Amino acid sequence: MDSEPDAALLKLQEDVAAQKVKHEALEEKVDNIDVKQNDMDSKLDAILTLLSKKP
């Protein structure tokens, strides 16, 4: 009976570790999206600046 809690604890630890890996991957994706969005904002600002200068 003592091995059951140990097995359950190991399973929980594995699940937490797997979830941490997934969380870190999602954080990386969010950071990449943020950088791409900032780049897009800069490009759109440059386009708007060029368009506003034309007569």
For each residue, the residues with C-beta under 8 A, 3 or more apart:
1: 4
2: 5 6
3: 6 7
4: 1 7 8
5: 2 8 9
6: 2 3 9 10
7: 3 4 10 11
8: 4 5 11 12
9: 5 6 12 13
10: 6 7 13 14
11: 7 8 14 15
12: 8 9 15 16
13: 9 10 16 17
14: 10 11 17 18
15: 11 12 18 19
16: 12 13 19 20
17: 13 14 20 21
18: 14 15 21 22
19: 15 16 22 23
20: 16 17 23 24
21: 17 18 24 25
22: 18 19 25 26
23: 19 20 26 27
24: 20 21 27 28
25: 21 22 28 29
26: 22 23 29 30
27: 23 24 30 31
28: 24 25 31 32
29: 25 26 32 33
30: 26 27 33 34
31: 27 28 34 35
32: 28 29 35 36
33: 29 30 36 37
34: 30 31 37 38
35: 31 32 38 39
36: 32 33 39 40
37: 33 34 40 41
38: 34 35 41 42
39: 35 36 42 43
40: 36 37 43 44
41: 37 38 44 45
42: 38 39 45 46
43: 39 40 46 47
44: 40 41 47 48
45: 41 42 48 49
46: 42 43 49 50
47: 43 44 50 51
48: 44 45 51 52
49: 45 46 52 53
50: 46 47 53 54
51: 47 48 54
52: 48 49
53: 49 50
54: 50 51
55:
